[in-house]
Amino acid sequence: MIVRAAREGDIAATAAVAVASYAGAFAEILGPEILAGYDQDFFVRRFVAALERLHVADDRGIVGFSLVTDRHLDMLFIAPAAQGRGVGAALLADAEARGTVSLESFRDNYAARLFYETRDWRLVAEYAREFAGTERHFVRYEK
């Protein structure tokens, strides 16, 4: 597996990882109505607009990705079938090497929080803000 900058040809596969990952991670947090809006087309548009900030984990196909903006980790997701194989750790190490120092997570995304906390990210804030039309609870981590 290698972590590298994404290319235009990676966008559809990366969007498919995003759709599957969102469904797995956020089903109980967001619910099916909200998740329906985070479909393949949504992520393709987002990734086309952010291609220069998108990195992928490639293991004879895209198995995960990270998106970094101004030293902030916007997204880090792993294909459900690739979880537990070091993909997330490799993507996080790559993001940190690119200068990433902060990230935000849903407060109730306990798997993600454990992942970051076991990699020496520290919780610095807990707050509520609007997301997808509803106030949701978040946490902020810094390195």
A tleap script that builds the chain and sets N, CA, C and O, in Angstrom:
source leaprc.protein.ff14SB
mol = sequence {
  NMET ILE VAL ARG ALA ALA ARG GLU GLY ASP
  ILE ALA ALA THR ALA ALA VAL ALA VAL ALA
  SER TYR ALA GLY ALA PHE ALA GLU ILE LEU
  GLY PRO GLU ILE LEU ALA GLY TYR ASP GLN
  ASP PHE PHE VAL ARG ARG PHE VAL ALA ALA
  LEU GLU ARG LEU HIE VAL ALA ASP ASP ARG
  GLY ILE VAL GLY PHE SER LEU VAL THR ASP
  ARG HIE LEU ASP MET LEU PHE ILE ALA PRO
  ALA ALA GLN GLY ARG GLY VAL GLY ALA ALA
  LEU LEU ALA ASP ALA GLU ALA ARG GLY THR
  VAL SER LEU GLU SER PHE ARG ASP ASN TYR
  ALA ALA ARG LEU PHE TYR GLU THR ARG ASP
  TRP ARG LEU VAL ALA GLU TYR ALA ARG GLU
  PHE ALA GLY THR GLU ARG HIE PHE VAL ARG
  TYR GLU CLYS
}
set mol.1.N position { 0.847 -1.183 0.000 }
set mol.1.CA position { 0.000 0.000 0.000 }
set mol.1.C position { 0.889 1.241 0.000 }
set mol.1.O position { 1.909 1.299 0.686 }
set mol.2.N position { 0.478 2.217 -0.778 }
set mol.2.CA position { 1.172 3.503 -0.774 }
set mol.2.C position { 0.152 4.611 -0.521 }
set mol.2.O position { -1.020 4.490 -0.877 }
set mol.3.N position { 0.614 5.678 0.091 }
set mol.3.CA position { -0.187 6.887 0.249 }
set mol.3.C position { 0.413 7.916 -0.686 }
set mol.3.O position { 1.622 8.150 -0.677 }
set mol.4.N position { -0.436 8.529 -1.492 }
set mol.4.CA position { 0.028 9.466 -2.500 }
set mol.4.C position { -1.020 10.534 -2.753 }
set mol.4.O position { -2.168 10.418 -2.324 }
set mol.5.N position { -0.601 11.582 -3.463 }
set mol.5.CA position { -1.542 12.615 -3.883 }
set mol.5.C position { -2.548 11.988 -4.848 }
set mol.5.O position { -2.190 11.165 -5.689 }
set mol.6.N position { -3.790 12.385 -4.714 }
set mol.6.CA position { -4.839 11.862 -5.593 }
set mol.6.C position { -4.687 12.448 -6.996 }
set mol.6.O position { -4.155 13.541 -7.189 }
set mol.7.N position { -5.177 11.673 -7.963 }
set mol.7.CA position { -5.224 12.099 -9.360 }
set mol.7.C position { -6.682 12.107 -9.810 }
set mol.7.O position { -7.542 11.505 -9.168 }
set mol.8.N position { -6.948 12.782 -10.897 }
set mol.8.CA position { -8.329 12.846 -11.396 }
set mol.8.C position { -8.957 11.466 -11.542 }
set mol.8.O position { -10.140 11.293 -11.248 }
set mol.9.N position { -8.196 10.503 -11.982 }
set mol.9.CA position { -8.713 9.154 -12.170 }
set mol.9.C position { -9.082 8.438 -10.880 }
set mol.9.O position { -9.715 7.384 -10.920 }
set mol.10.N position { -8.698 8.991 -9.742 }
set mol.10.CA position { -9.001 8.386 -8.436 }
set mol.10.C position { -10.333 8.850 -7.861 }
set mol.10.O position { -10.825 8.271 -6.892 }
set mol.11.N position { -10.915 9.881 -8.446 }
set mol.11.CA position { -12.050 10.542 -7.787 }
set mol.11.C position { -13.248 9.627 -7.602 }
set mol.11.O position { -13.821 9.603 -6.513 }
set mol.12.N position { -13.647 8.885 -8.604 }
set mol.12.CA position { -14.835 8.021 -8.469 }
set mol.12.C position { -14.625 6.961 -7.396 }
set mol.12.O position { -15.517 6.719 -6.584 }
set mol.13.N position { -13.454 6.326 -7.383 }
set mol.13.CA position { -13.187 5.292 -6.383 }
set mol.13.C position { -13.100 5.895 -4.981 }
set mol.13.O position { -13.550 5.283 -4.011 }
set mol.14.N position { -12.527 7.085 -4.875 }
set mol.14.CA position { -12.437 7.756 -3.571 }
set mol.14.C position { -13.829 8.132 -3.077 }
set mol.14.O position { -14.128 8.004 -1.890 }
set mol.15.N position { -14.674 8.593 -3.986 }
set mol.15.CA position { -16.058 8.916 -3.611 }
set mol.15.C position { -16.799 7.668 -3.137 }
set mol.15.O position { -17.597 7.745 -2.203 }
set mol.16.N position { -16.550 6.538 -3.758 }
set mol.16.CA position { -17.195 5.287 -3.334 }
set mol.16.C position { -16.752 4.910 -1.919 }
set mol.16.O position { -17.564 4.445 -1.119 }
set mol.17.N position { -15.475 5.107 -1.607 }
set mol.17.CA position { -14.994 4.861 -0.240 }
set mol.17.C position { -15.706 5.801 0.732 }
set mol.17.O position { -16.120 5.387 1.815 }
set mol.18.N position { -15.846 7.065 0.340 }
set mol.18.CA position { -16.512 8.038 1.210 }
set mol.18.C position { -17.954 7.642 1.496 }
set mol.18.O position { -18.395 7.705 2.644 }
set mol.19.N position { -18.687 7.238 0.475 }
set mol.19.CA position { -20.092 6.844 0.659 }
set mol.19.C position { -20.189 5.667 1.629 }
set mol.19.O position { -20.986 5.698 2.567 }
set mol.20.N position { -19.389 4.642 1.406 }
set mol.20.CA position { -19.433 3.457 2.273 }
set mol.20.C position { -18.995 3.790 3.690 }
set mol.20.O position { -19.585 3.309 4.657 }
set mol.21.N position { -17.962 4.614 3.813 }
set mol.21.CA position { -17.454 4.973 5.138 }
set mol.21.C position { -18.442 5.822 5.911 }
set mol.21.O position { -18.657 5.599 7.102 }
set mol.22.N position { -19.049 6.799 5.241 }
set mol.22.CA position { -20.063 7.627 5.899 }
set mol.22.C position { -21.204 6.755 6.411 }
set mol.22.O position { -21.651 6.914 7.547 }
set mol.23.N position { -21.669 5.845 5.580 }
set mol.23.CA position { -22.780 4.976 5.985 }
set mol.23.C position { -22.405 4.159 7.213 }
set mol.23.O position { -23.215 3.999 8.126 }
set mol.24.N position { -21.188 3.644 7.238 }
set mol.24.CA position { -20.763 2.832 8.367 }
set mol.24.C position { -20.513 3.633 9.631 }
set mol.24.O position { -20.874 3.197 10.725 }
set mol.25.N position { -19.904 4.792 9.493 }
set mol.25.CA position { -19.514 5.574 10.668 }
set mol.25.C position { -20.623 6.453 11.222 }
set mol.25.O position { -20.680 6.697 12.428 }
set mol.26.N position { -21.504 6.930 10.350 }
set mol.26.CA position { -22.439 7.974 10.772 }
set mol.26.C position { -23.911 7.568 10.726 }
set mol.26.O position { -24.775 8.427 10.902 }
set mol.27.N position { -24.221 6.314 10.501 }
set mol.27.CA position { -25.614 5.884 10.390 }
set mol.27.C position { -26.437 6.304 11.606 }
set mol.27.O position { -27.531 6.848 11.460 }
set mol.28.N position { -25.917 6.055 12.793 }
set mol.28.CA position { -26.679 6.397 14.002 }
set mol.28.C position { -26.572 7.873 14.351 }
set mol.28.O position { -27.464 8.414 15.004 }
set mol.29.N position { -25.512 8.526 13.934 }
set mol.29.CA position { -25.323 9.937 14.263 }
set mol.29.C position { -26.191 10.825 13.376 }
set mol.29.O position { -26.805 11.777 13.856 }
set mol.30.N position { -26.240 10.511 12.082 }
set mol.30.CA position { -26.959 11.372 11.132 }
set mol.30.C position { -28.328 10.842 10.722 }
set mol.30.O position { -29.235 11.631 10.460 }
set mol.31.N position { -28.494 9.540 10.662 }
set mol.31.CA position { -29.754 8.959 10.228 }
set mol.31.C position { -29.813 8.832 8.705 }
set mol.31.O position { -29.065 9.500 7.991 }
set mol.32.N position { -30.701 7.974 8.217 }
set mol.32.CA position { -30.752 7.659 6.782 }
set mol.32.C position { -31.141 8.828 5.880 }
set mol.32.O position { -30.653 8.923 4.754 }
set mol.33.N position { -32.004 9.711 6.353 }
set mol.33.CA position { -32.422 10.836 5.499 }
set mol.33.C position { -31.250 11.757 5.186 }
set mol.33.O position { -31.068 12.170 4.041 }
set mol.34.N position { -30.463 12.075 6.195 }
set mol.34.CA position { -29.299 12.952 6.000 }
set mol.34.C position { -28.240 12.228 5.181 }
set mol.34.O position { -27.673 12.808 4.254 }
set mol.35.N position { -27.964 10.964 5.511 }
set mol.35.CA position { -26.940 10.212 4.786 }
set mol.35.C position { -27.253 10.110 3.296 }
set mol.35.O position { -26.337 10.046 2.476 }
set mol.36.N position { -28.511 10.095 2.943 }
set mol.36.CA position { -28.888 9.986 1.529 }
set mol.36.C position { -28.311 11.129 0.702 }
set mol.36.O position { -28.053 10.954 -0.489 }
set mol.37.N position { -28.108 12.280 1.301 }
set mol.37.CA position { -27.540 13.419 0.589 }
set mol.37.C position { -26.041 13.314 0.374 }
set mol.37.O position { -25.479 14.043 -0.444 }
set mol.38.N position { -25.395 12.424 1.092 }
set mol.38.CA position { -23.956 12.218 0.950 }
set mol.38.C position { -23.733 11.010 0.038 }
set mol.38.O position { -23.258 9.958 0.467 }
set mol.39.N position { -24.086 11.194 -1.217 }
set mol.39.CA position { -24.008 10.120 -2.198 }
set mol.39.C position { -22.780 10.285 -3.094 }
set mol.39.O position { -21.976 11.197 -2.897 }
set mol.40.N position { -22.646 9.412 -4.059 }
set mol.40.CA position { -21.498 9.425 -4.966 }
set mol.40.C position { -21.324 10.785 -5.637 }
set mol.40.O position { -20.211 11.305 -5.699 }
set mol.41.N position { -22.403 11.358 -6.133 }
set mol.41.CA position { -22.315 12.650 -6.818 }
set mol.41.C position { -21.838 13.757 -5.879 }
set mol.41.O position { -21.038 14.603 -6.280 }
set mol.42.N position { -22.319 13.761 -4.636 }
set mol.42.CA position { -21.880 14.760 -3.659 }
set mol.42.C position { -20.365 14.708 -3.479 }
set mol.42.O position { -19.688 15.735 -3.535 }
set mol.43.N position { -19.841 13.502 -3.261 }
set mol.43.CA position { -18.408 13.384 -3.004 }
set mol.43.C position { -17.572 13.625 -4.259 }
set mol.43.O position { -16.478 14.182 -4.166 }
set mol.44.N position { -18.056 13.223 -5.412 }
set mol.44.CA position { -17.322 13.522 -6.642 }
set mol.44.C position { -17.159 15.025 -6.787 }
set mol.44.O position { -16.059 15.504 -7.062 }
set mol.45.N position { -18.241 15.775 -6.606 }
set mol.45.CA position { -18.140 17.243 -6.703 }
set mol.45.C position { -17.158 17.798 -5.670 }
set mol.45.O position { -16.343 18.664 -5.987 }
set mol.46.N position { -17.237 17.306 -4.457 }
set mol.46.CA position { -16.342 17.802 -3.400 }
set mol.46.C position { -14.881 17.497 -3.720 }
set mol.46.O position { -14.012 18.348 -3.529 }
set mol.47.N position { -14.610 16.299 -4.201 }
set mol.47.CA position { -13.229 15.899 -4.453 }
set mol.47.C position { -12.660 16.551 -5.711 }
set mol.47.O position { -11.462 16.832 -5.765 }
set mol.48.N position { -13.475 16.792 -6.700 }
set mol.48.CA position { -13.008 17.525 -7.879 }
set mol.48.C position { -12.546 18.913 -7.458 }
set mol.48.O position { -11.505 19.390 -7.911 }
set mol.49.N position { -13.311 19.554 -6.600 }
set mol.49.CA position { -12.983 20.908 -6.145 }
set mol.49.C position { -11.781 20.935 -5.210 }
set mol.49.O position { -11.171 21.989 -5.026 }
set mol.50.N position { -11.431 19.808 -4.621 }
set mol.50.CA position { -10.361 19.777 -3.618 }
set mol.50.C position { -9.224 18.827 -4.002 }
set mol.50.O position { -8.476 18.380 -3.132 }
set mol.51.N position { -9.088 18.523 -5.263 }
set mol.51.CA position { -8.137 17.500 -5.697 }
set mol.51.C position { -6.723 17.740 -5.178 }
set mol.51.O position { -6.047 16.790 -4.781 }
set mol.52.N position { -6.266 18.984 -5.172 }
set mol.52.CA position { -4.894 19.271 -4.756 }
set mol.52.C position { -4.673 19.050 -3.253 }
set mol.52.O position { -3.528 19.047 -2.803 }
set mol.53.N position { -5.739 18.867 -2.473 }
set mol.53.CA position { -5.626 18.650 -1.020 }
set mol.53.C position { -5.968 17.220 -0.616 }
set mol.53.O position { -5.991 16.893 0.571 }
set mol.54.N position { -6.233 16.370 -1.606 }
set mol.54.CA position { -6.699 15.007 -1.380 }
set mol.54.C position { -5.545 14.022 -1.567 }
set mol.54.O position { -4.851 14.054 -2.583 }
set mol.55.N position { -5.350 13.152 -0.584 }
set mol.55.CA position { -4.378 12.059 -0.696 }
set mol.55.C position { -5.135 10.747 -0.548 }
set mol.55.O position { -6.147 10.678 0.149 }
set mol.56.N position { -4.635 9.710 -1.209 }
set mol.56.CA position { -5.303 8.408 -1.183 }
set mol.56.C position { -4.342 7.327 -0.724 }
set mol.56.O position { -3.127 7.437 -0.887 }
set mol.57.N position { -4.910 6.287 -0.151 }
set mol.57.CA position { -4.180 5.061 0.146 }
set mol.57.C position { -4.532 4.094 -0.978 }
set mol.57.O position { -5.699 3.769 -1.195 }
set mol.58.N position { -3.520 3.648 -1.678 }
set mol.58.CA position { -3.702 2.809 -2.865 }
set mol.58.C position { -3.087 1.439 -2.601 }
set mol.58.O position { -1.880 1.319 -2.390 }
set mol.59.N position { -3.916 0.426 -2.615 }
set mol.59.CA position { -3.482 -0.957 -2.431 }
set mol.59.C position { -4.085 -1.768 -3.574 }
set mol.59.O position { -4.973 -2.596 -3.372 }
set mol.60.N position { -3.579 -1.506 -4.782 }
set mol.60.CA position { -4.176 -2.047 -6.008 }
set mol.60.C position { -5.635 -1.628 -6.110 }
set mol.60.O position { -6.493 -2.408 -6.525 }
set mol.61.N position { -5.897 -0.405 -5.731 }
set mol.61.CA position { -7.213 0.215 -5.697 }
set mol.61.C position { -7.269 1.136 -4.493 }
set mol.61.O position { -6.512 0.962 -3.537 }
set mol.62.N position { -8.154 2.105 -4.534 }
set mol.62.CA position { -8.261 3.083 -3.445 }
set mol.62.C position { -8.945 2.432 -2.253 }
set mol.62.O position { -10.057 1.917 -2.369 }
set mol.63.N position { -8.263 2.460 -1.088 }
set mol.63.CA position { -8.809 1.850 0.126 }
set mol.63.C position { -9.024 2.863 1.244 }
set mol.63.O position { -9.523 2.513 2.313 }
set mol.64.N position { -8.647 4.127 0.999 }
set mol.64.CA position { -8.839 5.170 1.993 }
set mol.64.C position { -8.361 6.494 1.440 }
set mol.64.O position { -7.737 6.557 0.381 }
set mol.65.N position { -8.667 7.564 2.181 }
set mol.65.CA position { -8.268 8.891 1.726 }
set mol.65.C position { -8.231 9.858 2.896 }
set mol.65.O position { -8.828 9.627 3.947 }
set mol.66.N position { -7.506 10.955 2.678 }
set mol.66.CA position { -7.520 12.074 3.626 }
set mol.66.C position { -7.636 13.364 2.828 }
set mol.66.O position { -7.183 13.453 1.686 }
set mol.67.N position { -8.247 14.352 3.449 }
set mol.67.CA position { -8.401 15.673 2.855 }
set mol.67.C position { -7.953 16.689 3.897 }
set mol.67.O position { -8.498 16.731 5.000 }
set mol.68.N position { -6.960 17.510 3.551 }
set mol.68.CA position { -6.376 18.473 4.479 }
set mol.68.C position { -6.530 19.877 3.916 }
set mol.68.O position { -6.258 20.118 2.739 }
set mol.69.N position { -6.970 20.804 4.765 }
set mol.69.CA position { -7.101 22.218 4.398 }
set mol.69.C position { -6.419 23.064 5.466 }
set mol.69.O position { -6.776 23.003 6.643 }
set mol.70.N position { -5.445 23.843 5.050 }
set mol.70.CA position { -4.781 24.768 5.976 }
set mol.70.C position { -4.381 24.105 7.288 }
set mol.70.O position { -4.685 24.613 8.367 }
set mol.71.N position { -3.700 22.971 7.190 }
set mol.71.CA position { -3.182 22.233 8.347 }
set mol.71.C position { -4.285 21.618 9.218 }
set mol.71.O position { -4.023 21.226 10.355 }
set mol.72.N position { -5.508 21.531 8.699 }
set mol.72.CA position { -6.642 20.923 9.404 }
set mol.72.C position { -7.082 19.680 8.635 }
set mol.72.O position { -7.294 19.737 7.423 }
set mol.73.N position { -7.219 18.562 9.337 }
set mol.73.CA position { -7.673 17.320 8.722 }
set mol.73.C position { -9.193 17.369 8.584 }
set mol.73.O position { -9.926 17.196 9.557 }
set mol.74.N position { -9.650 17.609 7.355 }
set mol.74.CA position { -11.095 17.688 7.097 }
set mol.74.C position { -11.739 16.312 7.078 }
set mol.74.O position { -12.837 16.127 7.603 }
set mol.75.N position { -11.064 15.358 6.479 }
set mol.75.CA position { -11.636 14.018 6.326 }
set mol.75.C position { -10.517 12.986 6.340 }
set mol.75.O position { -9.437 13.220 5.799 }
set mol.76.N position { -10.785 11.850 6.960 }
set mol.76.CA position { -9.926 10.679 6.877 }
set mol.76.C position { -10.855 9.483 6.983 }
set mol.76.O position { -11.455 9.242 8.031 }
set mol.77.N position { -10.972 8.737 5.897 }
set mol.77.CA position { -11.887 7.604 5.871 }
set mol.77.C position { -11.239 6.409 5.198 }
set mol.77.O position { -10.433 6.548 4.278 }
set mol.78.N position { -11.608 5.236 5.677 }
set mol.78.CA position { -11.081 3.970 5.196 }
set mol.78.C position { -12.250 3.128 4.704 }
set mol.78.O position { -13.311 3.102 5.328 }
set mol.79.N position { -12.051 2.441 3.585 }
set mol.79.CA position { -13.072 1.505 3.107 }
set mol.79.C position { -13.338 0.482 4.206 }
set mol.79.O position { -12.394 -0.016 4.820 }
set mol.80.N position { -14.601 0.159 4.466 }
set mol.80.CA position { -14.896 -0.793 5.550 }
set mol.80.C position { -14.104 -2.097 5.456 }
set mol.80.O position { -13.666 -2.618 6.482 }
set mol.81.N position { -13.912 -2.628 4.266 }
set mol.81.CA position { -13.175 -3.888 4.113 }
set mol.81.C position { -11.684 -3.740 4.398 }
set mol.81.O position { -11.004 -4.743 4.620 }
set mol.82.N position { -11.162 -2.525 4.398 }
set mol.82.CA position { -9.727 -2.288 4.626 }
set mol.82.C position { -9.419 -1.839 6.041 }
set mol.82.O position { -8.255 -1.604 6.364 }
set mol.83.N position { -10.413 -1.715 6.886 }
set mol.83.CA position { -10.173 -1.249 8.246 }
set mol.83.C position { -9.390 -2.294 9.039 }
set mol.83.O position { -9.548 -3.499 8.841 }
set mol.84.N position { -8.547 -1.800 9.936 }
set mol.84.CA position { -7.752 -2.696 10.767 }
set mol.84.C position { -6.488 -3.198 10.096 }
set mol.84.O position { -5.833 -4.100 10.618 }
set mol.85.N position { -6.126 -2.629 8.943 }
set mol.85.CA position { -4.927 -3.076 8.209 }
set mol.85.C position { -3.843 -2.005 8.162 }
set mol.85.O position { -2.890 -2.135 7.392 }
set mol.86.N position { -3.965 -0.948 8.968 }
set mol.86.CA position { -2.940 0.088 9.008 }
set mol.86.C position { -3.136 1.213 8.013 }
set mol.86.O position { -2.294 2.106 7.915 }
set mol.87.N position { -4.238 1.185 7.271 }
set mol.87.CA position { -4.504 2.215 6.267 }
set mol.87.C position { -4.703 3.572 6.935 }
set mol.87.O position { -4.126 4.568 6.499 }
set mol.88.N position { -5.503 3.616 7.974 }
set mol.88.CA position { -5.760 4.868 8.677 }
set mol.88.C position { -4.493 5.443 9.285 }
set mol.88.O position { -4.253 6.647 9.202 }
set mol.89.N position { -3.681 4.588 9.895 }
set mol.89.CA position { -2.430 5.055 10.489 }
set mol.89.C position { -1.511 5.633 9.419 }
set mol.89.O position { -0.860 6.652 9.651 }
set mol.90.N position { -1.449 5.000 8.253 }
set mol.90.CA position { -0.603 5.505 7.164 }
set mol.90.C position { -1.112 6.844 6.646 }
set mol.90.O position { -0.322 7.752 6.391 }
set mol.91.N position { -2.424 6.970 6.489 }
set mol.91.CA position { -2.997 8.237 6.028 }
set mol.91.C position { -2.796 9.342 7.058 }
set mol.91.O position { -2.496 10.478 6.692 }
set mol.92.N position { -2.955 9.026 8.333 }
set mol.92.CA position { -2.762 10.026 9.377 }
set mol.92.C position { -1.298 10.459 9.436 }
set mol.92.O position { -1.013 11.648 9.576 }
set mol.93.N position { -0.374 9.515 9.331 }
set mol.93.CA position { 1.049 9.867 9.320 }
set mol.93.C position { 1.369 10.774 8.132 }
set mol.93.O position { 2.147 11.719 8.266 }
set mol.94.N position { 0.783 10.495 6.991 }
set mol.94.CA position { 0.981 11.342 5.814 }
set mol.94.C position { 0.425 12.741 6.062 }
set mol.94.O position { 1.073 13.735 5.732 }
set mol.95.N position { -0.772 12.823 6.641 }
set mol.95.CA position { -1.366 14.136 6.926 }
set mol.95.C position { -0.511 14.912 7.926 }
set mol.95.O position { -0.316 16.117 7.772 }
set mol.96.N position { -0.009 14.235 8.936 }
set mol.96.CA position { 0.858 14.892 9.910 }
set mol.96.C position { 2.147 15.372 9.243 }
set mol.96.O position { 2.639 16.456 9.560 }
set mol.97.N position { 2.693 14.588 8.333 }
set mol.97.CA position { 3.913 14.985 7.618 }
set mol.97.C position { 3.663 16.212 6.739 }
set mol.97.O position { 4.589 16.966 6.439 }
set mol.98.N position { 2.403 16.407 6.327 }
set mol.98.CA position { 2.036 17.590 5.542 }
set mol.98.C position { 1.706 18.778 6.446 }
set mol.98.O position { 1.275 19.823 5.957 }
set mol.99.N position { 1.903 18.630 7.756 }
set mol.99.CA position { 1.730 19.751 8.669 }
set mol.99.C position { 0.394 19.822 9.377 }
set mol.99.O position { 0.094 20.833 10.012 }
set mol.100.N position { -0.414 18.787 9.290 }
set mol.100.CA position { -1.725 18.798 9.931 }
set mol.100.C position { -1.581 18.872 11.449 }
set mol.100.O position { -0.827 18.106 12.050 }
set mol.101.N position { -2.318 19.810 12.066 }
set mol.101.CA position { -2.229 19.989 13.515 }
set mol.101.C position { -3.593 19.993 14.213 }
set mol.101.O position { -3.653 20.067 15.440 }
set mol.102.N position { -4.696 19.914 13.440 }
set mol.102.CA position { -6.018 19.923 14.078 }
set mol.102.C position { -6.991 19.066 13.277 }
set mol.102.O position { -6.787 18.790 12.095 }
set mol.103.N position { -8.051 18.659 13.960 }
set mol.103.CA position { -9.131 17.916 13.319 }
set mol.103.C position { -10.381 18.044 14.160 }
set mol.103.O position { -10.321 18.398 15.338 }
set mol.104.N position { -11.513 17.754 13.547 }
set mol.104.CA position { -12.810 17.794 14.212 }
set mol.104.C position { -13.494 16.455 13.977 }
set mol.104.O position { -13.345 15.846 12.918 }
set mol.105.N position { -14.244 16.006 14.972 }
set mol.105.CA position { -14.976 14.752 14.869 }
set mol.105.C position { -16.335 14.915 15.545 }
set mol.105.O position { -16.501 15.730 16.452 }
set mol.106.N position { -17.297 14.127 15.088 }
set mol.106.CA position { -18.543 14.068 15.845 }
set mol.106.C position { -18.202 13.547 17.243 }
set mol.106.O position { -17.417 12.610 17.387 }
set mol.107.N position { -18.780 14.144 18.244 }
set mol.107.CA position { -18.526 13.727 19.625 }
set mol.107.C position { -18.829 12.239 19.818 }
set mol.107.O position { -18.111 11.548 20.542 }
set mol.108.N position { -19.874 11.752 19.182 }
set mol.108.CA position { -20.299 10.369 19.385 }
set mol.108.C position { -19.656 9.372 18.424 }
set mol.108.O position { -20.074 8.216 18.375 }
set mol.109.N position { -18.665 9.788 17.672 }
set mol.109.CA position { -17.934 8.877 16.795 }
set mol.109.C position { -16.768 8.298 17.613 }
set mol.109.O position { -15.612 8.687 17.448 }
set mol.110.N position { -17.109 7.377 18.480 }
set mol.110.CA position { -16.150 6.868 19.459 }
set mol.110.C position { -14.995 6.104 18.818 }
set mol.110.O position { -13.874 6.155 19.325 }
set mol.111.N position { -15.239 5.406 17.732 }
set mol.111.CA position { -14.150 4.677 17.064 }
set mol.111.C position { -13.098 5.652 16.542 }
set mol.111.O position { -11.900 5.422 16.706 }
set mol.112.N position { -13.541 6.734 15.916 }
set mol.112.CA position { -12.590 7.731 15.405 }
set mol.112.C position { -11.845 8.387 16.558 }
set mol.112.O position { -10.633 8.589 16.490 }
set mol.113.N position { -12.565 8.711 17.600 }
set mol.113.CA position { -11.919 9.374 18.739 }
set mol.113.C position { -10.844 8.485 19.358 }
set mol.113.O position { -9.762 8.968 19.692 }
set mol.114.N position { -11.122 7.208 19.511 }
set mol.114.CA position { -10.135 6.278 20.055 }
set mol.114.C position { -8.924 6.188 19.121 }
set mol.114.O position { -7.781 6.162 19.578 }
set mol.115.N position { -9.182 6.142 17.824 }
set mol.115.CA position { -8.100 6.106 16.830 }
set mol.115.C position { -7.160 7.296 17.019 }
set mol.115.O position { -5.945 7.115 17.094 }
set mol.116.N position { -7.703 8.498 17.097 }
set mol.116.CA position { -6.864 9.692 17.234 }
set mol.116.C position { -6.186 9.751 18.605 }
set mol.116.O position { -5.006 10.088 18.698 }
set mol.117.N position { -6.914 9.432 19.650 }
set mol.117.CA position { -6.349 9.517 21.000 }
set mol.117.C position { -5.195 8.536 21.197 }
set mol.117.O position { -4.241 8.845 21.911 }
set mol.118.N position { -5.267 7.362 20.577 }
set mol.118.CA position { -4.175 6.397 20.712 }
set mol.118.C position { -2.971 6.789 19.862 }
set mol.118.O position { -1.924 6.144 19.930 }
set mol.119.N position { -3.115 7.828 19.073 }
set mol.119.CA position { -2.010 8.343 18.259 }
set mol.119.C position { -1.574 9.733 18.735 }
set mol.119.O position { -1.044 10.540 17.970 }
set mol.120.N position { -1.815 9.981 20.020 }
set mol.120.CA position { -1.324 11.184 20.717 }
set mol.120.C position { -1.980 12.486 20.279 }
set mol.120.O position { -1.388 13.552 20.451 }
set mol.121.N position { -3.169 12.433 19.726 }
set mol.121.CA position { -3.932 13.654 19.497 }
set mol.121.C position { -4.663 13.955 20.795 }
set mol.121.O position { -5.165 13.046 21.456 }
set mol.122.N position { -4.724 15.234 21.162 }
set mol.122.CA position { -5.364 15.574 22.431 }
set mol.122.C position { -6.637 16.386 22.213 }
set mol.122.O position { -6.699 17.285 21.375 }
set mol.123.N position { -7.629 16.037 22.987 }
set mol.123.CA position { -8.918 16.716 22.967 }
set mol.123.C position { -8.732 18.116 23.531 }
set mol.123.O position { -8.210 18.278 24.634 }
set mol.124.N position { -9.163 19.142 22.771 }
set mol.124.CA position { -9.004 20.516 23.251 }
set mol.124.C position { -10.328 21.258 23.377 }
set mol.124.O position { -10.383 22.307 24.019 }
set mol.125.N position { -11.399 20.735 22.774 }
set mol.125.CA position { -12.689 21.433 22.872 }
set mol.125.C position { -13.827 20.482 22.545 }
set mol.125.O position { -13.685 19.539 21.767 }
set mol.126.N position { -14.962 20.767 23.172 }
set mol.126.CA position { -16.212 20.077 22.878 }
set mol.126.C position { -17.262 21.159 22.689 }
set mol.126.O position { -17.360 22.071 23.509 }
set mol.127.N position { -18.050 21.073 21.619 }
set mol.127.CA position { -18.982 22.144 21.286 }
set mol.127.C position { -20.094 21.627 20.382 }
set mol.127.O position { -20.033 20.515 19.857 }
set mol.128.N position { -21.105 22.461 20.219 }
set mol.128.CA position { -22.199 22.157 19.296 }
set mol.128.C position { -22.165 23.187 18.173 }
set mol.128.O position { -21.831 24.353 18.383 }
set mol.129.N position { -22.518 22.726 16.978 }
set mol.129.CA position { -22.662 23.618 15.829 }
set mol.129.C position { -23.619 22.972 14.840 }
set mol.129.O position { -23.928 21.784 14.926 }
set mol.130.N position { -24.074 23.778 13.911 }
set mol.130.CA position { -25.005 23.289 12.897 }
set mol.130.C position { -24.260 22.411 11.894 }
set mol.130.O position { -23.174 22.760 11.432 }
set mol.131.N position { -24.850 21.284 11.571 }
set mol.131.CA position { -24.340 20.384 10.535 }
set mol.131.C position { -25.542 19.723 9.901 }
set mol.131.O position { -26.357 19.108 10.589 }
set mol.132.N position { -25.654 19.845 8.605 }
set mol.132.CA position { -26.751 19.231 7.840 }
set mol.132.C position { -28.117 19.636 8.395 }
set mol.132.O position { -29.029 18.816 8.494 }
set mol.133.N position { -28.239 20.917 8.753 }
set mol.133.CA position { -29.527 21.455 9.155 }
set mol.133.C position { -29.923 21.254 10.600 }
set mol.133.O position { -31.014 21.659 11.001 }
set mol.134.N position { -29.061 20.635 11.392 }
set mol.134.CA position { -29.377 20.353 12.791 }
set mol.134.C position { -28.157 20.628 13.654 }
set mol.134.O position { -27.025 20.440 13.210 }
set mol.135.N position { -28.378 21.067 14.870 }
set mol.135.CA position { -27.260 21.245 15.788 }
set mol.135.C position { -26.732 19.869 16.189 }
set mol.135.O position { -27.488 18.988 16.600 }
set mol.136.N position { -25.423 19.711 16.058 }
set mol.136.CA position { -24.755 18.451 16.388 }
set mol.136.C position { -23.588 18.748 17.324 }
set mol.136.O position { -23.095 19.873 17.399 }
set mol.137.N position { -23.162 17.705 18.036 }
set mol.137.CA position { -22.060 17.842 18.987 }
set mol.137.C position { -20.759 17.351 18.359 }
set mol.137.O position { -20.705 16.292 17.734 }
set mol.138.N position { -19.710 18.158 18.546 }
set mol.138.CA position { -18.406 17.878 17.970 }
set mol.138.C position { -17.325 17.976 19.035 }
set mol.138.O position { -17.533 18.516 20.122 }
set mol.139.N position { -16.156 17.432 18.684 }
set mol.139.CA position { -14.952 17.596 19.480 }
set mol.139.C position { -13.833 18.027 18.544 }
set mol.139.O position { -13.830 17.699 17.357 }
set mol.140.N position { -12.886 18.765 19.101 }
set mol.140.CA position { -11.715 19.217 18.345 }
set mol.140.C position { -10.475 18.619 18.992 }
set mol.140.O position { -10.327 18.606 20.214 }
set mol.141.N position { -9.595 18.126 18.139 }
set mol.141.CA position { -8.317 17.569 18.588 }
set mol.141.C position { -7.182 18.388 17.972 }
set mol.141.O position { -7.315 18.965 16.892 }
set mol.142.N position { -6.073 18.416 18.690 }
set mol.142.CA position { -4.857 19.041 18.176 }
set mol.142.C position { -3.671 18.147 18.451 }
set mol.142.O position { -3.679 17.327 19.369 }
set mol.143.N position { -2.666 18.324 17.645 }
set mol.143.CA position { -1.425 17.550 17.779 }
set mol.143.C position { -0.329 18.465 18.258 }
set mol.143.O position { 0.806 18.026 18.441 }
savepdb mol mol.pdb
quit
